[in-house]
Amino acid sequence: MTTPRDRHDHSAVMTRRVDRLEASLTRLGLLQGEDLQALTEGFLSRARPSNGQRIVAHAWTDDGFRDRLLDDATSAIEELGYSMREGFQSHIQLRVVANSASVHNLVVCTLCSCYPVALLGPPPRWYKSVAYRSRAVSEPRRLLDEFGVDLDENVEVRVWDSTSELRYLVLPRRPSGTEGFSSEQLAPLVSRDALVGAALAAPPALC
Amino acid sequence: MTFSVGDRVLTVVDNITGHSRLPRYARGRRGVIEAVHGTYSVPEEAGAGVNKPRAGRVYTVTFSSAELWGHPAEPGSSVRLDIWQHQLQADETMPPGGHHDDSA
C-alpha cells in the first residue's frame, strides 16, 4: 500500500538522482550553469495543447492536409510551422490516427508516459497514473465510459500503446453543427484530452 | 527475416532484467503487422549503455483483446504496439477453427 510518506520518499530519491546526474553532467562539461533550466523552459515554451487543436482544426477544413497528416504526420505538421525535431529526442516521429463513425482511437503508454510532449507540452496527470496505463489496454471501453465518452457498441476501439519512438495523436471526429466554421472557430472545440482519445470534440453549444 | 503489412507474427517470451519495450502483457502473443516503420536503436542495448547499439526495424502490431487477456475480453477492441523486429517471429500456427481471431 502506498502512503503519502512513500510518495514523499520516492520524490526525494528522484530529486537526489536528478541532482547527482546534473552534477555529473556539469563535471563532464556537458552542462554549464543554468543550461538545464534554460533548455527545459525553452523546450516547453513552444509546446502546448493549442498546437494540437490547431492541427486538428486545419485537418477538418482542408482535406488535402488531412490526407497528408494521416499519411506522414511528422512532415505534414511542418506545413503549420511545427517540428518534432525541436524536442530533446530529434528522431521522434508523429503518427496521427483518425476517429470515424466506426473507429475510436485511444493513446496510452503502459511502460511510462510517452506523449507528444514537444508538440503538446507535459501530459495530463491522469495519463501517467498506473490506473489509466493498465485499464486503457485491458478494459478501454469501460474506461472510456467512465470518462464520459459514449460510444455505440458497434464502434471499434483501437488502443495505441506508445512503446517505441513514435508518438500518437488522435484526430477526433468533427462535431455536427459546425458546417461553415473556420479553423479558428473549430480549434476551441478540441480539448487536450480529445487529442489522445480520452474525450470527444465538443459540440459548439457546449463551448 | 522482415515482415510486411498483414503478416501474422508471434512475440518472443523473454525475462530480461533490464530495459525492454515489449511489455509483459504482450509477450508470447499472436498479432498482425499493421504498419512498417524505420529503424531505431534497439532499446535493450541503448538502455543498457551499449556504446553503439544495433538498429532494428520497428513494426506496429495489432493484437485482439481476447489474444492479450483471454476470454471474456472486452468485445470490439484491440491494442496496437510498436515492436522491434528482434522480438518478433513468423507465426506459422493455425489456431482452432482454422482462422485467427483478428476481429477487433
Chai-1 contact restraints between the chains, C-beta under 6 A:
chainA,res_idxA,chainB,res_idxB,connection_type,confidence,min_distance_angstrom,max_distance_angstrom,comment,restraint_id
A,T110,B,P23,contact,1.0,0.0,6.0,A-B,restraint_1
A,V137,B,V79,contact,1.0,0.0,6.0,A-B,restraint_2
A,S138,B,W69,contact,1.0,0.0,6.0,A-B,restraint_3
A,E139,B,E74,contact,1.0,0.0,6.0,A-B,restraint_4
A,P140,B,S77,contact,1.0,0.0,6.0,A-B,restraint_5
A,R141,B,E74,contact,1.0,0.0,6.0,A-B,restraint_6
A,E156,B,G76,contact,1.0,0.0,6.0,A-B,restraint_7
A,E156,B,A104,contact,1.0,0.0,6.0,A-B,restraint_8
A,V157,B,S77,contact,1.0,0.0,6.0,A-B,restraint_9
A,R158,B,S78,contact,1.0,0.0,6.0,A-B,restraint_10
A,V159,B,V79,contact,1.0,0.0,6.0,A-B,restraint_11
A,W160,B,R80,contact,1.0,0.0,6.0,A-B,restraint_12
A,D161,B,V79,contact,1.0,0.0,6.0,A-B,restraint_13
A,D161,B,L81,contact,1.0,0.0,6.0,A-B,restraint_14
A,T163,B,R21,contact,1.0,0.0,6.0,A-B,restraint_15
A,T163,B,L81,contact,1.0,0.0,6.0,A-B,restraint_16
A,T163,B,D82,contact,1.0,0.0,6.0,A-B,restraint_17
A,S164,B,V58,contact,1.0,0.0,6.0,A-B,restraint_18
A,S164,B,D82,contact,1.0,0.0,6.0,A-B,restraint_19
A,E165,B,Y40,contact,1.0,0.0,6.0,A-B,restraint_20
A,L166,B,D82,contact,1.0,0.0,6.0,A-B,restraint_21
